[in-house]
Amino acid sequence: MTENSDALRIAADTMRAVRERCPWSQQITHRDLVPYLIEESHEVIEAVEDGTRADLREELGDLLWQVLFHSAIAAQDPDDPFDIDDVAQTLTEKMVRRHPHVFADAVAHTPEEVLVHWNAAKVPRSARGRVCSTESRGGCRHSH
């Protein structure tokens, strides 16, 4: 691994500079980036399935660039701005909540037990107390 612990910050700062000073990047919207996001996601999959470790590292970087780009665009939104730090904070809060066996007092000794915690944490607060199944055509029902 790299010794530069600020590599993510440097990448975010690089994206911010590109967004501010590159005429093409200044005009790009979230919608405009969708094809690139899809392409980079597919390239990560190809690297996982058929590439080398170096290919995977490069493609993960390209996918990260898309996340940084979307975050830079979002930071300029006049009504509801957020930046890469907000994205990271939201992600961290979600992952901590979904791993109570790591960050709280829940217990999970098997991957199956981990999935029970994960799936329980994924249920939106407003839907807790309901049982939903993608297999049932009736949608959600309240559990008792």
Residue pairs with C-beta under 8 A, 6 or more apart in sequence:
4 10
11 64
11 65
11 68
12 68
12 71
12 84
15 65
15 68
15 69
15 71
15 72
15 84
16 72
16 75
18 25
18 72
19 25
19 26
19 69
19 72
19 73
19 76
20 26
25 69
28 69
28 73
29 73
30 70
30 73
30 74
33 66
33 69
33 70
33 73
36 66
37 63
37 66
37 70
40 59
40 62
40 63
40 65
40 66
41 63
43 59
43 62
43 63
44 56
44 59
44 60
44 62
44 63
46 59
47 55
47 56
47 58
47 59
47 60
48 56
51 59
67 84
67 87
68 84
71 82
71 83
71 84
71 86
71 87
72 83
72 84
74 81
74 82
74 83
75 81
75 82
75 83
75 84
96 102
96 103
97 121
98 117
98 118
98 121
98 122
99 114
99 117
99 118
100 106
100 117
100 121
101 107
101 108
101 113
101 114
101 117
106 117
107 113
108 114
108 116
108 117
123 130
123 132
127 140
129 142
129 143
130 140
130 141
130 142
130 143
131 140
131 141
131 142
131 143
132 139
132 140
